[in-house]
């Protein structure tokens, strides 16, 4: 489950970035911000790897599904609110 989730995010964010570059362009400030935040992402991935040793697969799955559900509900409600 962990490897599948990581792969999903890697390809979905990569695809979203390619689509953004193709259709709208990506300003330099975005690239600069991404470069500054990349070390923090690597630190977070390392910390997540350490924490994953202590979490069971069931807890990890429940956490990921909860985050995805809350994110989806947030997007749904904010979209409906601004219609």
C-alpha positions as YAML, in Angstrom:
chain: A
units: angstrom
residues:
- id: 1
  name: UNK
  ca: [0.00, 0.00, 0.00]
- id: 2
  name: UNK
  ca: [2.79, 2.45, 0.87]
- id: 3
  name: UNK
  ca: [4.66, 1.93, -2.38]
- id: 4
  name: UNK
  ca: [1.46, 2.19, -4.38]
- id: 5
  name: UNK
  ca: [0.54, 5.48, -2.68]
- id: 6
  name: UNK
  ca: [3.99, 6.93, -3.28]
- id: 7
  name: UNK
  ca: [3.89, 5.89, -6.94]
- id: 8
  name: UNK
  ca: [0.41, 7.36, -7.37]
- id: 9
  name: UNK
  ca: [1.48, 10.73, -6.00]
- id: 10
  name: UNK
  ca: [4.70, 10.73, -8.01]
- id: 11
  name: UNK
  ca: [2.94, 10.15, -11.32]
- id: 12
  name: UNK
  ca: [-0.13, 12.30, -10.62]
- id: 13
  name: UNK
  ca: [1.95, 15.32, -9.57]
- id: 14
  name: UNK
  ca: [4.34, 14.76, -12.45]
- id: 15
  name: UNK
  ca: [1.44, 14.57, -14.88]
- id: 16
  name: UNK
  ca: [-0.19, 17.65, -13.39]
- id: 17
  name: UNK
  ca: [3.07, 19.60, -13.73]
- id: 18
  name: UNK
  ca: [3.47, 18.52, -17.36]
- id: 19
  name: UNK
  ca: [-0.11, 19.53, -18.16]
- id: 20
  name: UNK
  ca: [0.39, 22.89, -16.44]
- id: 21
  name: UNK
  ca: [3.61, 23.52, -18.40]
- id: 22
  name: UNK
  ca: [1.95, 22.52, -21.66]
- id: 23
  name: UNK
  ca: [-1.30, 24.48, -21.36]
- id: 24
  name: UNK
  ca: [-0.57, 27.47, -19.13]
- id: 25
  name: UNK
  ca: [3.14, 27.67, -18.42]
- id: 26
  name: UNK
  ca: [4.89, 27.73, -15.09]
- id: 27
  name: UNK
  ca: [6.25, 31.08, -13.86]
- id: 28
  name: UNK
  ca: [9.82, 31.35, -12.58]
- id: 29
  name: UNK
  ca: [8.60, 32.13, -9.06]
- id: 30
  name: UNK
  ca: [6.98, 28.68, -8.91]
- id: 31
  name: UNK
  ca: [10.23, 26.98, -9.91]
- id: 32
  name: UNK
  ca: [12.09, 29.05, -7.31]
- id: 33
  name: UNK
  ca: [9.59, 28.13, -4.59]
- id: 34
  name: UNK
  ca: [9.79, 24.45, -5.58]
- id: 35
  name: UNK
  ca: [13.59, 24.55, -5.38]
- id: 36
  name: UNK
  ca: [13.45, 26.09, -1.91]
- id: 37
  name: UNK
  ca: [10.88, 23.56, -0.65]
- id: 38
  name: UNK
  ca: [12.50, 20.45, -2.16]
- id: 39
  name: UNK
  ca: [14.83, 19.86, 0.84]
- id: 40
  name: UNK
  ca: [11.81, 20.01, 3.16]
- id: 41
  name: UNK
  ca: [10.01, 17.44, 1.02]
- id: 42
  name: UNK
  ca: [13.03, 15.16, 1.24]
- id: 43
  name: UNK
  ca: [13.16, 15.63, 5.01]
- id: 44
  name: UNK
  ca: [9.44, 14.83, 5.24]
- id: 45
  name: UNK
  ca: [9.90, 11.70, 3.14]
- id: 46
  name: UNK
  ca: [12.75, 10.56, 5.38]
- id: 47
  name: UNK
  ca: [10.72, 11.21, 8.55]
- id: 48
  name: UNK
  ca: [7.74, 9.44, 7.01]
- id: 49
  name: UNK
  ca: [9.94, 6.44, 6.29]
- id: 50
  name: UNK
  ca: [11.04, 6.33, 9.92]
- id: 51
  name: UNK
  ca: [7.45, 6.65, 11.17]
- id: 52
  name: UNK
  ca: [6.22, 3.98, 8.76]
- id: 53
  name: UNK
  ca: [8.27, 1.38, 10.59]
- id: 54
  name: UNK
  ca: [6.12, 1.95, 13.66]
- id: 55
  name: UNK
  ca: [2.72, 2.14, 11.94]
- id: 56
  name: UNK
  ca: [0.79, -0.93, 10.98]
- id: 57
  name: UNK
  ca: [-0.53, -1.24, 7.44]
- id: 58
  name: UNK
  ca: [-4.11, -0.80, 8.72]
- id: 59
  name: UNK
  ca: [-3.32, 2.47, 10.51]
- id: 60
  name: UNK
  ca: [-1.47, 3.78, 7.44]
- id: 61
  name: UNK
  ca: [-4.36, 2.84, 5.14]
- id: 62
  name: UNK
  ca: [-6.92, 4.47, 7.45]
- id: 63
  name: UNK
  ca: [-4.82, 7.63, 7.71]
- id: 64
  name: UNK
  ca: [-4.34, 7.95, 3.93]
- id: 65
  name: UNK
  ca: [-8.00, 7.28, 3.19]
- id: 66
  name: UNK
  ca: [-9.07, 9.81, 5.83]
- id: 67
  name: UNK
  ca: [-6.79, 12.48, 4.37]
- id: 68
  name: UNK
  ca: [-8.08, 11.77, 0.86]
- id: 69
  name: UNK
  ca: [-11.71, 11.84, 2.00]
- id: 70
  name: UNK
  ca: [-11.29, 15.11, 3.90]
- id: 71
  name: UNK
  ca: [-9.48, 16.68, 0.95]
- id: 72
  name: UNK
  ca: [-12.25, 15.58, -1.42]
- id: 73
  name: UNK
  ca: [-14.96, 16.93, 0.87]
- id: 74
  name: UNK
  ca: [-13.10, 20.22, 1.23]
- id: 75
  name: UNK
  ca: [-12.81, 20.57, -2.56]
- id: 76
  name: UNK
  ca: [-16.46, 19.65, -3.03]
- id: 77
  name: UNK
  ca: [-17.74, 22.15, -0.47]
- id: 78
  name: UNK
  ca: [-15.49, 25.00, -1.58]
- id: 79
  name: UNK
  ca: [-16.49, 24.41, -5.19]
- id: 80
  name: UNK
  ca: [-20.20, 24.36, -4.38]
- id: 81
  name: UNK
  ca: [-19.88, 27.40, -2.10]
- id: 82
  name: UNK
  ca: [-18.35, 29.55, -4.85]
- id: 83
  name: UNK
  ca: [-20.82, 28.59, -7.59]
...
